[in-house]
Amino acid sequence: MKFYLAIIFSSMIAGNIMAQDPHFSQFFASPLTLNPALTGRFDGNLRVAGNWRNQWPTINNAFKTYTVSADFAIMQNRIRETDRWGVGIMALGDQQADGVLKNTYYSLSTAYHIGLDQDGYHQVAVGFQGTYAQKRLNTANLKFEDQLRSDGFTGITSEIFDPQNVNINYFDLNAGVMFSGVTAGSISYYAGGSIYHINKPRESFTGADFALQQRYTGHVGAYFPTGPTTVFHASGLYQYQAGASETVIGGAFGINANPSNEYSPTTFYAGSWYRFGDAIIPFIGLEFGAFRVGASYDVNVSDLKAVSQSRGGFEISLIYINKPSGERPLNCPRF
């Protein structure tokens, strides 16, 4: 059954069936894949983020996705104290169907955050991102229905691939907006939206003229204390692309293990998110010093669970934020 699903999946790739972009369940820990307007929005002068995801490993290693990004502020001495101008770079890799299709993306993003009050507690941001995409199809590993014979996949397929089309390169353009705020009671909140593939780049492995459909994303979140040593982080995501949609909502409680250290707390997180109609996503995390680490596992609850054995996907995230001691803290929301 696993092998047949791999065949179906490979056929979908060759036939240019529309599908969603690579994504992470821990969307809140992958800022530059979520919204270009998040570039530079953090308390510090450098943020490095990494994510790794292995989705549906029981179905012939269906998806493996990984990314690393870095963003930082520029021109801080030449713009208003309540404003922030961020620049970021990102590399993202995605392998599908056990390496049949390999995608690589290199992105450069920028965002300007405008303070709406004299202290910069509330800001609105506009961001843009340019991406150079490379896609490579390994036709040697593809198997099709018309190759199936009584003694195995020994027949000759009617699918024809032009060697000039199995490697695709194109430029992509994305944009986003976001509003964020921090209250005097240390409650932070944000809401944003982004649109990807604004220019609808053309891609095809068979020579057909296929436009990559635009992806629309909306996301919200809040981070607030629930007690002297506890906090709660809630967030939600909605994405739509080419008739496919995704809705994720959930949250995690955090407990401070060393409340006496105000400037370098150690906080443990535990919670869960839910992707409607697809998976429950338990999450655990740890924040200590300049690091934030998260791990989650998609427990598949859709009809696919009979094949996936409820194994949706394992995912880890790591964020490092450099902030020199003594630097004036920024009024940034927590993500």
ChimeraX attribute file (.defattr): number of C-alpha atoms within 10 A of each C-alpha:
attribute: neighborCount
match mode: 1-to-1
recipient: residues
	/A:1	8
	/A:2	12
	/A:3	11
	/A:4	14
	/A:5	15
	/A:6	22
	/A:7	19
	/A:8	14
	/A:9	22
	/A:10	23
	/A:11	17
	/A:12	13
	/A:13	20
	/A:14	20
	/A:15	14
	/A:16	17
	/A:17	11
	/A:18	16
	/A:19	14
	/A:20	16
	/A:21	12
	/A:22	17
	/A:23	14
	/A:24	21
	/A:25	23
	/A:26	21
	/A:27	20
	/A:28	20
	/A:29	21
	/A:30	23
	/A:31	20
	/A:32	28
	/A:33	21
	/A:34	24
	/A:35	29
	/A:36	31
	/A:37	29
	/A:38	31
	/A:39	31
	/A:40	29
	/A:41	29
	/A:42	21
	/A:43	18
	/A:44	20
	/A:45	17
	/A:46	17
	/A:47	23
	/A:48	18
	/A:49	22
	/A:50	20
	/A:51	23
	/A:52	20
	/A:53	24
	/A:54	21
	/A:55	22
	/A:56	24
	/A:57	17
	/A:58	15
	/A:59	22
	/A:60	18
	/A:61	17
	/A:62	21
	/A:63	21
	/A:64	23
	/A:65	21
	/A:66	21
	/A:67	21
	/A:68	19
	/A:69	22
	/A:70	22
	/A:71	26
	/A:72	22
	/A:73	21
	/A:74	14
	/A:75	10
	/A:76	13
	/A:77	7
	/A:78	7
	/A:79	11
	/A:80	12
	/A:81	14
	/A:82	19
	/A:83	17
	/A:84	25
	/A:85	20
	/A:86	25
	/A:87	22
	/A:88	23
	/A:89	20
	/A:90	21
	/A:91	19
	/A:92	20
	/A:93	19
	/A:94	22
	/A:95	21
	/A:96	22
	/A:97	23
	/A:98	17
	/A:99	18
	/A:100	19
	/A:101	21
	/A:102	20
	/A:103	20
	/A:104	19
	/A:105	19
	/A:106	18
	/A:107	21
	/A:108	20
	/A:109	25
	/A:110	24
	/A:111	27
	/A:112	23
	/A:113	26
	/A:114	19
	/A:115	20
	/A:116	14
	/A:117	10
	/A:118	9
	/A:119	12
	/A:120	20
	/A:121	19
	/A:122	23
	/A:123	23
	/A:124	19
	/A:125	23
	/A:126	22
	/A:127	24
	/A:128	23
	/A:129	25
	/A:130	19
	/A:131	20
	/A:132	15
	/A:133	18
	/A:134	16
	/A:135	21
	/A:136	18
	/A:137	23
	/A:138	12
	/A:139	16
	/A:140	7
	/A:141	13
	/A:142	19
	/A:143	22
	/A:144	20
	/A:145	14
	/A:146	13
	/A:147	13
	/A:148	14
	/A:149	11
	/A:150	7
	/A:151	7
	/A:152	8
	/A:153	14
	/A:154	12
	/A:155	15
	/A:156	12
	/A:157	14
	/A:158	10
	/A:159	11
	/A:160	11
	/A:161	14
	/A:162	10
	/A:163	11
	/A:164	10
	/A:165	17
	/A:166	18
	/A:167	17
	/A:168	16
	/A:169	17
	/A:170	13
	/A:171	17
	/A:172	21
	/A:173	18
	/A:174	21
	/A:175	21
	/A:176	23
	/A:177	22
	/A:178	23
	/A:179	19
	/A:180	24
	/A:181	22
	/A:182	21
	/A:183	13
	/A:184	7
	/A:185	8
	/A:186	14
	/A:187	16
	/A:188	23
	/A:189	23
	/A:190	22
	/A:191	18
	/A:192	22
	/A:193	22
	/A:194	22
	/A:195	22
	/A:196	26
	/A:197	19
	/A:198	15
	/A:199	14
	/A:200	16
	/A:201	17
	/A:202	16
	/A:203	19
	/A:204	19
	/A:205	24
	/A:206	18
	/A:207	13
	/A:208	12
	/A:209	11
	/A:210	16
	/A:211	15
	/A:212	22
	/A:213	21
	/A:214	19
	/A:215	21
	/A:216	18
	/A:217	21
	/A:218	20
	/A:219	22
	/A:220	20
	/A:221	22
	/A:222	21
	/A:223	22
	/A:224	20
	/A:225	17
	/A:226	12
	/A:227	9
	/A:228	9
	/A:229	14
	/A:230	17
	/A:231	19
	/A:232	19
	/A:233	20
	/A:234	20
	/A:235	21
	/A:236	20
	/A:237	22
	/A:238	16
	/A:239	19
	/A:240	17
	/A:241	19
	/A:242	14
	/A:243	10
	/A:244	11
	/A:245	14
	/A:246	15
	/A:247	17
	/A:248	22
	/A:249	18
	/A:250	19
	/A:251	21
	/A:252	20
	/A:253	21
	/A:254	23
	/A:255	21
	/A:256	19
	/A:257	14
	/A:258	12
	/A:259	15
	/A:260	10
	/A:261	10
	/A:262	8
	/A:263	9
	/A:264	13
	/A:265	17
	/A:266	19
	/A:267	21
	/A:268	21
	/A:269	21
	/A:270	18
	/A:271	18
	/A:272	18
	/A:273	22
	/A:274	19
	/A:275	21
	/A:276	14
	/A:277	13
	/A:278	19
	/A:279	22
	/A:280	22
	/A:281	25
	/A:282	18
	/A:283	22
	/A:284	18
	/A:285	20
	/A:286	18
	/A:287	20
	/A:288	15
	/A:289	14
	/A:290	14
	/A:291	16
	/A:292	19
	/A:293	20
	/A:294	20
	/A:295	20
	/A:296	23
	/A:297	23
	/A:298	25
	/A:299	21
	/A:300	22
	/A:301	19
	/A:302	15
	/A:303	11
	/A:304	14
	/A:305	16
	/A:306	11
	/A:307	14
	/A:308	20
	/A:309	14
	/A:310	19
	/A:311	21
	/A:312	24
	/A:313	24
	/A:314	19
	/A:315	22
	/A:316	22
	/A:317	24
	/A:318	20
	/A:319	20
	/A:320	19
	/A:321	20
	/A:322	15
	/A:323	16
	/A:324	9
	/A:325	8
	/A:326	6
	/A:327	10
	/A:328	10
	/A:329	10
	/A:330	16
	/A:331	21
	/A:332	20
	/A:333	23
	/A:334	21
	/A:335	21
